[in-house]
Amino acid sequence: SVVYERAYEFGAEMGTRWFDIFRLQLLPQVIAARNALETPISPSNLANIQNKYYAPIPVNEMLKNPKWTQNPGY
């Protein structure tokens, strides 16, 4: 219910709403609920976004531990 309420409170504030959608991995549900008359999201952009649910590991941290591999998409 908190996420639903935040959608109304921050609907016009793209950065805040987008962070909630992205952080909670709600993008497929949000796209499914969109009106067909809204600007469509291309499938290639959608795949690119969903591949980046994880943030990149900083280069300095990667250098400290050579066994680590970078998160997918980066």
N, CA, C and O atoms as CSV, one atom per row, in Angstrom:
chain,resi,resn,atom,element,x,y,z
A,1,SER,N,N,0.829,-1.200,0.000
A,1,SER,CA,C,0.000,0.000,0.000
A,1,SER,C,C,0.870,1.260,0.000
A,1,SER,O,O,0.468,2.297,-0.528
A,2,VAL,N,N,2.055,1.165,0.590
A,2,VAL,CA,C,2.946,2.334,0.611
A,2,VAL,C,C,3.419,2.654,-0.808
A,2,VAL,O,O,3.448,3.818,-1.208
A,3,VAL,N,N,3.781,1.642,-1.550
A,3,VAL,CA,C,4.253,1.855,-2.926
A,3,VAL,C,C,3.128,2.437,-3.774
A,3,VAL,O,O,3.362,3.332,-4.586
A,4,TYR,N,N,1.921,1.940,-3.594
A,4,TYR,CA,C,0.767,2.439,-4.335
A,4,TYR,C,C,0.515,3.917,-4.005
A,4,TYR,O,O,0.238,4.716,-4.899
A,5,GLU,N,N,0.613,4.273,-2.727
A,5,GLU,CA,C,0.420,5.663,-2.318
A,5,GLU,C,C,1.520,6.558,-2.872
A,5,GLU,O,O,1.254,7.674,-3.319
A,6,ARG,N,N,2.752,6.069,-2.841
A,6,ARG,CA,C,3.872,6.857,-3.382
A,6,ARG,C,C,3.697,7.100,-4.878
A,6,ARG,O,O,4.145,8.124,-5.393
A,7,ALA,N,N,3.052,6.172,-5.580
A,7,ALA,CA,C,2.818,6.352,-7.013
A,7,ALA,C,C,1.951,7.583,-7.257
A,7,ALA,O,O,2.173,8.315,-8.221
A,8,TYR,N,N,0.981,7.814,-6.404
A,8,TYR,CA,C,0.139,9.005,-6.534
A,8,TYR,C,C,0.856,10.257,-6.058
A,8,TYR,O,O,0.736,11.314,-6.678
A,9,GLU,N,N,1.588,10.152,-4.983
A,9,GLU,CA,C,2.274,11.326,-4.434
A,9,GLU,C,C,3.382,11.817,-5.349
A,9,GLU,O,O,3.563,13.023,-5.516
A,10,PHE,N,N,4.127,10.888,-5.945
A,10,PHE,CA,C,5.298,11.264,-6.723
A,10,PHE,C,C,5.135,10.972,-8.206
A,10,PHE,O,O,6.127,10.877,-8.928
A,11,GLY,N,N,3.909,10.829,-8.669
A,11,GLY,CA,C,3.665,10.516,-10.076
A,11,GLY,C,C,4.262,11.526,-11.039
A,11,GLY,O,O,4.742,11.142,-12.106
A,12,ALA,N,N,4.247,12.788,-10.698
A,12,ALA,CA,C,4.784,13.827,-11.571
A,12,ALA,C,C,6.272,14.065,-11.356
A,12,ALA,O,O,6.898,14.792,-12.128
A,13,GLU,N,N,6.835,13.475,-10.342
A,13,GLU,CA,C,8.260,13.628,-10.076
A,13,GLU,C,C,8.982,12.405,-10.619
A,13,GLU,O,O,9.154,11.406,-9.921
A,14,MET,N,N,9.399,12.499,-11.868
A,14,MET,CA,C,9.906,11.331,-12.596
A,14,MET,C,C,11.045,10.624,-11.866
A,14,MET,O,O,11.064,9.394,-11.822
A,15,GLY,N,N,11.972,11.347,-11.305
A,15,GLY,CA,C,13.109,10.711,-10.653
A,15,GLY,C,C,12.704,9.851,-9.474
A,15,GLY,O,O,13.197,8.732,-9.330
A,16,THR,N,N,11.822,10.346,-8.633
A,16,THR,CA,C,11.398,9.603,-7.445
A,16,THR,C,C,10.572,8.390,-7.827
A,16,THR,O,O,10.817,7.291,-7.329
A,17,ARG,N,N,9.617,8.570,-8.688
A,17,ARG,CA,C,8.759,7.451,-9.109
A,17,ARG,C,C,9.576,6.399,-9.850
A,17,ARG,O,O,9.412,5.202,-9.614
A,18,TRP,N,N,10.458,6.843,-10.747
A,18,TRP,CA,C,11.267,5.909,-11.509
A,18,TRP,C,C,12.151,5.081,-10.577
A,18,TRP,O,O,12.317,3.881,-10.793
A,19,PHE,N,N,12.713,5.700,-9.554
A,19,PHE,CA,C,13.557,4.963,-8.618
A,19,PHE,C,C,12.746,3.876,-7.919
A,19,PHE,O,O,13.241,2.763,-7.742
A,20,ASP,N,N,11.523,4.173,-7.521
A,20,ASP,CA,C,10.668,3.165,-6.885
A,20,ASP,C,C,10.380,2.010,-7.846
A,20,ASP,O,O,10.470,0.842,-7.467
A,21,ILE,N,N,10.035,2.345,-9.091
A,21,ILE,CA,C,9.733,1.311,-10.081
A,21,ILE,C,C,10.953,0.436,-10.316
A,21,ILE,O,O,10.855,-0.791,-10.361
A,22,PHE,N,N,12.079,1.070,-10.462
A,22,PHE,CA,C,13.314,0.349,-10.763
A,22,PHE,C,C,13.785,-0.479,-9.573
A,22,PHE,O,O,14.135,-1.649,-9.724
A,23,ARG,N,N,13.793,0.131,-8.392
A,23,ARG,CA,C,14.289,-0.538,-7.186
A,23,ARG,C,C,13.444,-1.757,-6.825
A,23,ARG,O,O,13.977,-2.777,-6.388
A,24,LEU,N,N,12.148,-1.652,-7.004
A,24,LEU,CA,C,11.240,-2.740,-6.651
A,24,LEU,C,C,10.960,-3.687,-7.824
A,24,LEU,O,O,10.159,-4.615,-7.707
A,25,GLN,N,N,11.627,-3.440,-8.950
A,25,GLN,CA,C,11.489,-4.255,-10.160
A,25,GLN,C,C,10.021,-4.386,-10.584
A,25,GLN,O,O,9.533,-5.480,-10.866
A,26,LEU,N,N,9.347,-3.260,-10.619
A,26,LEU,CA,C,7.928,-3.215,-10.978
A,26,LEU,C,C,7.700,-2.842,-12.436
A,26,LEU,O,O,6.555,-2.673,-12.854
A,27,LEU,N,N,8.757,-2.712,-13.212
A,27,LEU,CA,C,8.616,-2.223,-14.583
A,27,LEU,C,C,7.651,-3.054,-15.427
A,27,LEU,O,O,6.819,-2.466,-16.118
A,28,PRO,N,N,7.715,-4.386,-15.413
A,28,PRO,CA,C,6.744,-5.144,-16.226
A,28,PRO,C,C,5.290,-4.867,-15.841
A,28,PRO,O,O,4.429,-4.770,-16.716
A,29,GLN,N,N,5.008,-4.739,-14.542
A,29,GLN,CA,C,3.633,-4.464,-14.104
A,29,GLN,C,C,3.200,-3.064,-14.512
A,29,GLN,O,O,2.052,-2.865,-14.911
A,30,VAL,N,N,4.092,-2.100,-14.418
A,30,VAL,CA,C,3.752,-0.723,-14.778
A,30,VAL,C,C,3.483,-0.627,-16.277
A,30,VAL,O,O,2.539,0.042,-16.698
A,31,ILE,N,N,4.299,-1.287,-17.073
A,31,ILE,CA,C,4.097,-1.261,-18.524
A,31,ILE,C,C,2.794,-1.955,-18.892
A,31,ILE,O,O,2.083,-1.486,-19.781
A,32,ALA,N,N,2.465,-3.051,-18.237
A,32,ALA,CA,C,1.219,-3.767,-18.526
A,32,ALA,C,C,-0.005,-2.921,-18.188
A,32,ALA,O,O,-1.052,-3.074,-18.818
A,33,ALA,N,N,0.111,-2.037,-17.209
A,33,ALA,CA,C,-1.020,-1.212,-16.787
A,33,ALA,C,C,-1.132,0.089,-17.580
A,33,ALA,O,O,-2.082,0.846,-17.382
A,34,ARG,N,N,-0.188,0.358,-18.464
A,34,ARG,CA,C,-0.216,1.607,-19.237
A,34,ARG,C,C,-1.364,1.626,-20.233
A,34,ARG,O,O,-1.822,0.585,-20.705
A,35,ASN,N,N,-1.813,2.823,-20.538
A,35,ASN,CA,C,-2.840,3.029,-21.548
A,35,ASN,C,C,-2.208,2.837,-22.924
A,35,ASN,O,O,-1.067,3.245,-23.139
A,36,ALA,N,N,-2.927,2.226,-23.849
A,36,ALA,CA,C,-2.398,1.976,-25.194
A,36,ALA,C,C,-2.116,3.259,-25.962
A,36,ALA,O,O,-1.357,3.243,-26.931
A,37,LEU,N,N,-2.719,4.374,-25.544
A,37,LEU,CA,C,-2.509,5.652,-26.233
A,37,LEU,C,C,-1.253,6.382,-25.752
A,37,LEU,O,O,-0.844,7.371,-26.361
A,38,GLU,N,N,-0.646,5.911,-24.679
A,38,GLU,CA,C,0.578,6.545,-24.205
A,38,GLU,C,C,1.743,6.233,-25.137
A,38,GLU,O,O,1.678,5.299,-25.936
A,39,THR,N,N,2.792,7.011,-25.026
A,39,THR,CA,C,3.976,6.787,-25.846
A,39,THR,C,C,4.517,5.393,-25.578
A,39,THR,O,O,4.815,5.062,-24.430
A,40,PRO,N,N,4.650,4.569,-26.613
A,40,PRO,CA,C,5.108,3.191,-26.396
A,40,PRO,C,C,6.586,3.133,-26.008
A,40,PRO,O,O,7.371,4.014,-26.357
A,41,ILE,N,N,6.939,2.099,-25.294
A,41,ILE,CA,C,8.330,1.835,-24.927
A,41,ILE,C,C,8.814,0.718,-25.836
A,41,ILE,O,O,8.215,-0.357,-25.883
A,42,SER,N,N,9.891,0.970,-26.554
A,42,SER,CA,C,10.363,-0.036,-27.507
A,42,SER,C,C,10.906,-1.254,-26.767
A,42,SER,O,O,11.475,-1.115,-25.684
A,43,PRO,N,N,10.739,-2.437,-27.334
A,43,PRO,CA,C,11.225,-3.662,-26.681
A,43,PRO,C,C,12.730,-3.644,-26.427
A,43,PRO,O,O,13.192,-4.196,-25.428
A,44,SER,N,N,13.507,-3.011,-27.325
A,44,SER,CA,C,14.961,-2.972,-27.110
A,44,SER,C,C,15.305,-2.112,-25.893
A,44,SER,O,O,16.208,-2.459,-25.131
A,45,ASN,N,N,14.598,-0.999,-25.700
A,45,ASN,CA,C,14.832,-0.170,-24.513
A,45,ASN,C,C,14.418,-0.898,-23.246
A,45,ASN,O,O,15.087,-0.798,-22.218
A,46,LEU,N,N,13.325,-1.623,-23.320
A,46,LEU,CA,C,12.837,-2.371,-22.165
A,46,LEU,C,C,13.846,-3.435,-21.745
A,46,LEU,O,O,14.128,-3.580,-20.556
A,47,ALA,N,N,14.385,-4.169,-22.691
A,47,ALA,CA,C,15.375,-5.202,-22.380
A,47,ALA,C,C,16.626,-4.576,-21.782
A,47,ALA,O,O,17.211,-5.125,-20.849
A,48,ASN,N,N,17.038,-3.429,-22.315
A,48,ASN,CA,C,18.232,-2.747,-21.804
A,48,ASN,C,C,18.025,-2.284,-20.368
A,48,ASN,O,O,18.939,-2.378,-19.550
A,49,ILE,N,N,16.840,-1.787,-20.057
A,49,ILE,CA,C,16.537,-1.323,-18.705
A,49,ILE,C,C,16.521,-2.490,-17.727
A,49,ILE,O,O,17.098,-2.403,-16.643
A,50,GLN,N,N,15.864,-3.576,-18.105
A,50,GLN,CA,C,15.737,-4.714,-17.197
A,50,GLN,C,C,17.067,-5.402,-16.945
A,50,GLN,O,O,17.226,-6.066,-15.921
A,51,ASN,N,N,18.030,-5.261,-17.854
A,51,ASN,CA,C,19.355,-5.841,-17.644
A,51,ASN,C,C,20.185,-5.036,-16.658
A,51,ASN,O,O,21.260,-5.477,-16.252
A,52,LYS,N,N,19.701,-3.860,-16.265
A,52,LYS,CA,C,20.480,-3.003,-15.389
A,52,LYS,C,C,19.807,-2.798,-14.035
A,52,LYS,O,O,19.878,-1.708,-13.468
A,53,TYR,N,N,19.158,-3.833,-13.515
A,53,TYR,CA,C,18.566,-3.726,-12.189
A,53,TYR,C,C,19.653,-3.586,-11.129
A,53,TYR,O,O,19.410,-3.014,-10.067
A,54,TYR,N,N,20.838,-4.098,-11.405
A,54,TYR,CA,C,21.946,-3.985,-10.459
A,54,TYR,C,C,22.862,-2.860,-10.905
A,54,TYR,O,O,23.074,-2.668,-12.103
A,55,ALA,N,N,23.400,-2.127,-9.964
A,55,ALA,CA,C,24.322,-1.038,-10.263
A,55,ALA,C,C,25.692,-1.598,-10.611
A,55,ALA,O,O,26.014,-2.726,-10.238
A,56,PRO,N,N,26.505,-0.818,-11.326
A,56,PRO,CA,C,27.845,-1.299,-11.624
A,56,PRO,C,C,28.704,-1.306,-10.362
A,56,PRO,O,O,28.519,-0.484,-9.465
A,57,ILE,N,N,29.631,-2.232,-10.309
A,57,ILE,CA,C,30.578,-2.271,-9.190
A,57,ILE,C,C,31.672,-1.261,-9.505
A,57,ILE,O,O,32.212,-1.289,-10.611
A,58,PRO,N,N,32.024,-0.362,-8.573
A,58,PRO,CA,C,33.055,0.638,-8.830
A,58,PRO,C,C,34.387,-0.014,-9.227
A,58,PRO,O,O,34.754,-1.073,-8.719
A,59,VAL,N,N,35.087,0.639,-10.135
A,59,VAL,CA,C,36.352,0.111,-10.647
A,59,VAL,C,C,37.354,-0.109,-9.519
A,59,VAL,O,O,38.063,-1.116,-9.519
A,60,ASN,N,N,37.429,0.805,-8.563
A,60,ASN,CA,C,38.375,0.655,-7.449
A,60,ASN,C,C,38.112,-0.623,-6.656
A,60,ASN,O,O,39.051,-1.290,-6.221
A,61,GLU,N,N,36.849,-0.962,-6.468
A,61,GLU,CA,C,36.507,-2.182,-5.750
A,61,GLU,C,C,36.851,-3.414,-6.585
A,61,GLU,O,O,37.291,-4.432,-6.051
A,62,MET,N,N,36.651,-3.313,-7.884
A,62,MET,CA,C,37.000,-4.432,-8.761
A,62,MET,C,C,38.511,-4.686,-8.747
A,62,MET,O,O,38.954,-5.832,-8.819
A,63,LEU,N,N,39.296,-3.608,-8.652
A,63,LEU,CA,C,40.754,-3.760,-8.618
A,63,LEU,C,C,41.221,-4.385,-7.306
A,63,LEU,O,O,42.225,-5.097,-7.282
A,64,LYS,N,N,40.503,-4.125,-6.219
A,64,LYS,CA,C,40.878,-4.693,-4.921
A,64,LYS,C,C,40.641,-6.199,-4.871
A,64,LYS,O,O,41.365,-6.922,-4.186
A,65,ASN,N,N,39.641,-6.664,-5.587
A,65,ASN,CA,C,39.323,-8.088,-5.570
A,65,ASN,C,C,39.198,-8.591,-7.008
A,65,ASN,O,O,38.119,-8.499,-7.594
A,66,PRO,N,N,40.272,-9.118,-7.586
A,66,PRO,CA,C,40.240,-9.539,-8.995
A,66,PRO,C,C,39.309,-10.721,-9.274
A,66,PRO,O,O,39.052,-11.025,-10.439
A,67,LYS,N,N,38.801,-11.389,-8.252
A,67,LYS,CA,C,37.878,-12.502,-8.472
A,67,LYS,C,C,36.471,-12.024,-8.823
A,67,LYS,O,O,35.659,-12.790,-9.343
A,68,TRP,N,N,36.191,-10.770,-8.539
A,68,TRP,CA,C,34.863,-10.237,-8.837
A,68,TRP,C,C,34.696,-10.061,-10.332
A,68,TRP,O,O,35.656,-9.805,-11.059
A,69,THR,N,N,33.460,-10.203,-10.773
A,69,THR,CA,C,33.120,-9.871,-12.161
A,69,THR,C,C,32.069,-8.765,-12.128
A,69,THR,O,O,31.263,-8.671,-11.202
A,70,GLN,N,N,32.101,-7.950,-13.144
A,70,GLN,CA,C,31.178,-6.815,-13.217
A,70,GLN,C,C,29.747,-7.322,-13.385
A,70,GLN,O,O,29.516,-8.356,-14.010
A,71,ASN,N,N,28.799,-6.590,-12.826
A,71,ASN,CA,C,27.385,-6.939,-12.985
A,71,ASN,C,C,26.992,-6.904,-14.455
A,71,ASN,O,O,27.544,-6.109,-15.217
A,72,PRO,N,N,26.061,-7.737,-14.866
A,72,PRO,CA,C,25.647,-7.770,-16.276
A,72,PRO,C,C,25.139,-6.406,-16.754
A,72,PRO,O,O,24.466,-5.687,-16.015
A,73,GLY,N,N,25.467,-6.074,-17.976
A,73,GLY,CA,C,24.994,-4.824,-18.581
A,73,GLY,C,C,25.964,-3.675,-18.461
A,73,GLY,O,O,25.704,-2.598,-18.997
A,74,TYR,N,N,27.089,-3.872,-17.768
A,74,TYR,CA,C,28.058,-2.783,-17.599
A,74,TYR,C,C,29.414,-3.178,-18.116
A,74,TYR,O,O,30.353,-2.384,-18.055
